[in-house]
Amino acid sequence: MVDSTGSAGVFADCPGLAAHGGTVVVLGDTGSPAEQHLTSDVIMRGLSIVGAHDSHSMLKPAWDGDRSIHELFFALVTSGRFNLGGLNTHTFEPSACADAYALANERRGDTMGILFEWPQA
C-alpha cells in the first residue's frame, strides 16, 4: 500500500487496506506528523510502516542500492497494477515556468505533477 497524498485522513485508511503482514509506504507528508494516526491494524495484522525517504535501509548489509524496489515498481507499472495515469495534471512551456511554480505553490491540492513541454531541437 502506497500513500502519496500527504493527507492525514488517507493515511488513516491505509493500514486497513494493506494486506495482512503488508507494508504501508508513506510518500506524502502532511507537514504535521501529529495529524497522522496509526490504527490497531498495525499491531493486529503485523503491518510495517516505511517512510519513502528511508535512508536507514542503506545501512543494512544486504542493501542492493534499492534495485529490488525499483524492479518491483516497474513490474507493477508494466503489468498495469500501478497506474500512473493522472499523475501529471498540468503541462507548461518552459517560458511559463514562473506560472507553473506559482500554480504548484498556490494550488497544491489541484496539482499532482507538472510537465515542461520542451520544443523539439
Rosetta blueprint (number, residue, H / E / L):
1 M L
2 V E
3 D E
4 S L
5 T L
6 G L
7 S L
8 A H
9 G H
10 V H
11 F H
12 A H
13 D H
14 C H
15 P H
16 G H
17 L H
18 A L
19 A L
20 H L
21 G L
22 G L
23 T E
24 V E
25 V E
26 V E
27 L L
28 G L
29 D L
30 T L
31 G L
32 S L
33 P H
34 A H
35 E H
36 Q L
37 H L
38 L L
39 T L
40 S L
41 D H
42 V H
43 I H
44 M H
45 R L
46 G L
47 L L
48 S E
49 I E
50 V E
51 G E
52 A L
53 H L
54 D L
55 S L
56 H H
57 S H
58 M H
59 L H
60 K L
61 P L
62 A L
63 W L
64 D L
65 G L
66 D L
67 R H
68 S H
69 I H
70 H H
71 E H
72 L H
73 F H
74 F H
75 A H
76 L H
77 V H
78 T H
79 S H
80 G L
81 R L
82 F L
83 N L
84 L L
85 G L
86 G L
87 L L
88 N L
89 T L
90 H E
91 T E
92 F E
93 E L
94 P H
95 S H
96 A H
97 C H
98 A H
99 D H
100 A H
101 Y H
102 A H
103 L H
104 A H
105 N H
106 E H
107 R L
108 R H
109 G H
110 D H
111 T L
112 M L
113 G L
114 I E
115 L E
116 F E
117 E L
118 W L
119 P L
120 Q L
121 A L
